[in-house]
Amino acid sequence: MKKLLQLSLLLFIANFSFGQNGKFTELSYKCQDGKERPFIVYTPDGVSQSEKRPLLVYLHGGISSPKLKKDPLAYMKKSKLVKLADEGKLYLLFSYGQKGATWFNDVGTDMVLSEIKTAQQKFNINPNKIFLSGFSDGGSGVFFLSMTKPFPFAGFIAMNGSIAVAQKLGKQKLYPENTNHIPMYIINTTKDILYPLNQIEPTIDYLKKYNKNITFKTPKGNHDMGYLKTEQANLLNFINENTKPVLTNGIILGNKHSKHRNQMVKKYTNRYFTAE
């Protein structure tokens, strides 16, 4: 009886800690540098393969580390985003980068977009409801991709990120016009020791000049995601209410040679995602 109670307690703790009953599918992608890197897709319990569901992609912080996350599966299971995926009945993809394959270089960005394409082939993902999220370096990576390769996405969720960091680590000029009014949900905390709010706010104000669909939240906190429980309902509303905009000739790529715009749009749409 005592052992049974102990087992029940352990099961309760495991359930409480990770809060999911769905399935984690461990996959990998061979990157442009020849290295195989993992990514994981979480499918919430109750999601039917007959129904197309949204996909939330997550980019982690600490991307300059020379090593990958020691245990990618354990890292994902501990994330509060799993609970968000459960609540919203949406697929969740965790990408794993490192120095040499960051959210700001060709190896890393190709990896992320290719992982999304692979996930679309394996799961019944709604191609018009793919959202990119990230925290810290991952949040900065969201800004980078929103201004360089925005085409696959219905929206962007940048948490405790920095446009200035994206500019510096990407080593190329970023054009806010490229976000093309794709909705963005941006969160930066009031006491962030890495990215002080008084340095972040002017960059968001500047971005708002070029994107009318920006929600900017400034909850209390340091450089952490302690606000996620409070923001969960808002984030799910953001995902439910937004759909990928139709690509048009009006997409601004920050390139003076407008005759190349259509070719660039076609290149990325054909290579990285399946349109419906």
WOQUIVEN-V653167 format. One record per pair of residues at least 12 apart in sequence whose C-alpha atoms are under 8 Angstrom apart, sorted by sequence separation. I is the first residue (numbers start at 1). GAP is how many residues later the second one is. D is the distance in Angstrom with one decimal. If there is no record, write none. Layout:
{{I/GAP/D} {I/GAP/D}}
//
This chain:
{{26/12/7.1} {27/12/5.3} {188/12/7.8} {204/12/7.9} {249/12/7.3} {26/13/6.2} {27/13/5.8} {249/13/6.6} {26/14/4.6} {27/14/7.8} {142/14/6.6} {25/15/5.6} {26/15/6.7} {142/15/7.1} {143/15/7.0} {24/16/6.6} {25/16/5.2} {142/16/5.8} {24/17/5.8} {25/17/6.3} {95/17/6.5} {24/18/4.5} {25/18/8.0} {76/18/7.0} {139/18/7.5} {140/18/7.0} {143/18/7.8} {23/19/5.6} {24/19/6.5} {139/19/4.3} {143/19/7.5} {144/19/7.4} {22/20/6.9} {23/20/5.1} {95/20/7.7} {138/20/7.7} {139/20/5.0} {140/20/7.9} {141/20/7.8} {143/20/6.0} {22/21/5.5} {23/21/6.5} {132/21/6.9} {138/21/7.9} {139/21/6.0} {140/21/4.3} {22/22/4.2} {23/22/7.2} {130/22/6.9} {131/22/5.5} {139/22/4.0} {140/22/4.9} {144/22/5.4} {21/23/6.8} {22/23/4.3} {93/23/8.0} {130/23/5.1} {131/23/5.6} {132/23/6.6} {133/23/5.9} {134/23/6.7} {135/23/6.5} {136/23/6.5} {138/23/6.9} {139/23/7.0} {140/23/6.0} {143/23/6.6} {144/23/7.3} {20/24/7.4} {21/24/5.7} {22/24/8.0} {72/24/7.6} {128/24/7.9} {129/24/7.0} {130/24/5.5} {131/24/5.0} {132/24/5.0} {133/24/4.4} {134/24/5.6} {135/24/4.7} {136/24/5.0} {137/24/6.2} {127/25/7.9} {128/25/7.4} {129/25/5.3} {130/25/7.3} {131/25/5.8} {132/25/6.1} {133/25/5.7} {134/25/6.0} {135/25/5.7} {136/25/4.7} {137/25/8.0} {140/25/6.3} {141/25/6.3} {128/26/6.3} {131/26/7.4} {133/26/7.5} {135/26/6.3} {136/26/7.7} {140/26/5.1} {144/26/7.3} {148/26/7.2} {156/26/7.7} {158/26/7.6} {160/26/8.0} {69/27/7.2} {134/27/7.9} {147/27/6.0} {148/27/7.8} {155/27/5.8} {156/27/6.5} {157/27/5.9} {158/27/6.4} {159/27/6.0} {160/27/5.9} {161/27/7.2} {68/28/6.7} {137/28/8.0} {147/28/5.8} {150/28/7.2} {154/28/6.6} {155/28/4.9} {156/28/4.7} {157/28/4.7} {158/28/4.8} {159/28/4.8} {160/28/4.6} {183/28/7.9} {186/28/7.4} {188/28/7.9} {189/28/8.0} {190/28/6.0} {195/28/8.0} {68/29/6.4} {147/29/5.9} {150/29/6.3} {153/29/7.9} {154/29/7.2} {155/29/5.7} {156/29/6.1} {157/29/5.8} {158/29/6.3} {159/29/6.2} {160/29/6.8} {181/29/7.2} {182/29/7.3} {184/29/6.3} {185/29/6.1} {186/29/6.1} {187/29/5.9} {188/29/6.5} {189/29/5.0} {190/29/6.2} {191/29/6.8} {192/29/6.8} {193/29/6.4} {194/29/6.8} {68/30/5.6} {144/30/7.3} {147/30/7.4} {148/30/6.8} {155/30/7.8} {157/30/7.9} {180/30/7.7} {181/30/4.4} {183/30/4.7} {184/30/4.8} {185/30/4.9} {186/30/4.8} {187/30/4.8} {188/30/5.2} {189/30/5.1} {190/30/5.1} {191/30/5.5} {192/30/4.2} {193/30/6.4} {67/31/6.0} {147/31/4.8} {176/31/5.9} {179/31/7.9} {180/31/6.6} {181/31/5.8} {182/31/6.6} {183/31/5.8} {184/31/6.2} {185/31/6.2} {186/31/6.2} {187/31/5.9} {188/31/7.0} {189/31/5.5} {190/31/5.8} {191/31/4.7} {192/31/4.7} {40/32/7.9} {66/32/5.6} {67/32/7.4} {146/32/7.1} {147/32/5.3} {160/32/7.8} {179/32/6.8} {181/32/5.7} {183/32/8.0} {185/32/7.9} {187/32/7.5} {189/32/5.2} {190/32/6.9} {191/32/7.4} {39/33/7.9} {40/33/7.3} {65/33/5.5} {66/33/4.8} {146/33/5.4} {162/33/7.0} {177/33/5.4} {189/33/6.0} {38/34/7.7} {56/34/7.1} {58/34/7.5} {60/34/7.9} {63/34/6.1} {64/34/5.8} {65/34/5.5} {66/34/7.8} {91/34/7.5} {103/34/7.9} {161/34/7.6} {176/34/6.1} {177/34/7.2} {189/34/7.0} {55/35/5.8} {56/35/6.2} {57/35/5.9} {58/35/6.1} {59/35/6.6} {60/35/7.5} {63/35/5.0} {64/35/4.7} {103/35/7.1} {160/35/7.4} {176/35/7.6} {53/36/7.3} {54/36/5.1} {55/36/4.6} {56/36/4.9} {57/36/4.7} {58/36/5.0} {59/36/5.9} {60/36/7.2} {62/36/8.0} {63/36/6.3} {109/36/7.6} {53/37/5.6} {54/37/6.2} {55/37/5.8} {56/37/6.2} {57/37/6.1} {58/37/6.4} {59/37/7.3} {60/37/7.9} {104/37/6.3} {163/37/8.0} {53/38/6.9} {55/38/7.2} {57/38/7.4} {64/38/7.2} {103/38/4.9} {162/38/6.7} {63/39/5.9} {164/39/7.9} {42/40/7.7} {63/40/7.5} {104/40/6.6} {163/40/6.9} {44/41/6.6} {45/41/7.3} {103/41/7.6} {104/41/7.9} {44/42/5.2} {47/42/6.2} {103/42/7.8} {46/43/7.6} {47/43/7.7} {45/44/7.9} {59/44/7.8} {44/45/5.9} {44/46/6.9} {26/47/7.8} {43/47/7.2} {44/47/6.9} {43/48/5.2} {24/49/7.9} {42/49/5.8} {43/49/6.9} {41/50/6.8} {42/50/5.0} {185/50/7.9} {41/51/5.5} {42/51/6.4} {41/52/4.4} {40/53/5.7} {41/53/6.5} {185/53/7.7} {39/54/7.1} {40/54/5.3} {39/55/5.7} {40/55/6.9} {39/56/4.8} {38/57/7.2} {39/57/6.0} {38/58/6.3} {18/59/5.6} {37/59/6.9} {57/59/8.0} {183/59/7.4} {18/60/5.5} {37/60/7.7} {17/61/7.0} {18/61/7.6} {20/62/6.7} {104/62/7.0} {182/62/7.6} {19/63/7.4} {20/63/6.5} {160/63/6.7} {182/63/7.2} {18/64/7.8} {19/64/6.2} {22/64/7.8} {160/64/7.7} {104/65/6.1} {105/65/6.3} {20/66/6.9} {104/66/4.6} {159/66/7.8} {55/70/6.3} {53/71/6.6} {54/71/5.8} {55/71/7.3} {180/71/6.2} {52/72/5.0} {53/72/5.1} {54/72/5.3} {180/72/6.7} {51/73/6.7} {52/73/5.0} {53/73/5.2} {54/73/7.7} {57/73/7.6} {59/73/7.9} {61/73/7.5} {178/73/7.0} {33/74/6.7} {49/74/7.2} {50/74/7.2} {52/74/4.8} {54/74/7.9} {55/74/6.5} {56/74/6.1} {57/74/6.1} {58/74/6.3} {59/74/6.3} {60/74/5.9} {61/74/5.7} {62/74/7.6} {63/74/6.2} {178/74/5.3} {32/75/5.6} {49/75/5.8} {54/75/4.9} {55/75/4.8} {56/75/4.9} {57/75/4.9} {58/75/4.8} {59/75/4.4} {60/75/5.8} {61/75/5.0} {62/75/6.1} {63/75/7.6} {177/75/5.9} {178/75/5.2} {31/76/6.4} {39/76/7.3} {53/76/7.7} {54/76/5.8} {55/76/6.2} {56/76/6.0} {57/76/5.8} {58/76/5.1} {59/76/6.7} {60/76/7.3} {61/76/4.4} {177/76/7.1} {178/76/6.6} {31/77/7.9} {54/77/7.8} {56/77/7.0} {57/77/7.9} {60/77/6.8} {61/77/5.0} {177/77/6.8} {32/78/7.8} {41/78/7.5} {59/78/7.9} {60/78/4.8} {61/78/7.7} {175/78/7.4} {31/79/7.7} {32/79/7.9} {59/79/4.4} {175/79/5.6} {31/80/6.0} {58/80/7.5} {59/80/7.2} {29/82/7.1} {59/82/7.3} {59/83/7.8} {155/84/7.6} {29/85/7.8} {29/86/6.8} {136/87/7.8} {155/87/7.0} {154/88/6.3} {155/88/7.7} {154/89/5.0} {155/89/7.2} {135/90/8.0} {154/90/3.7} {153/91/6.0} {154/91/6.8} {152/92/7.6} {151/96/7.7} {148/105/7.8} {131/108/7.4} {129/110/7.5} {129/113/7.3} {129/114/5.3} {130/114/7.7} {151/114/7.4} {128/115/5.6} {129/115/6.1} {128/116/4.9} {151/117/7.2} {152/117/6.9} {151/118/6.7} {149/119/7.6} {152/120/7.5} {152/121/6.3} {127/146/7.4} {127/147/6.4} {128/147/7.3} {80/148/7.3} {84/148/6.4} {88/148/6.3} {127/148/5.9} {128/148/7.2} {80/149/7.9} {127/149/6.4} {84/152/7.5} {120/153/7.7} {120/154/7.6} {117/155/5.6} {116/156/7.5} {117/156/5.3} {116/157/7.3} {117/157/7.4} {114/158/5.9} {113/159/5.7} {113/160/7.8} {54/185/7.8}}
//
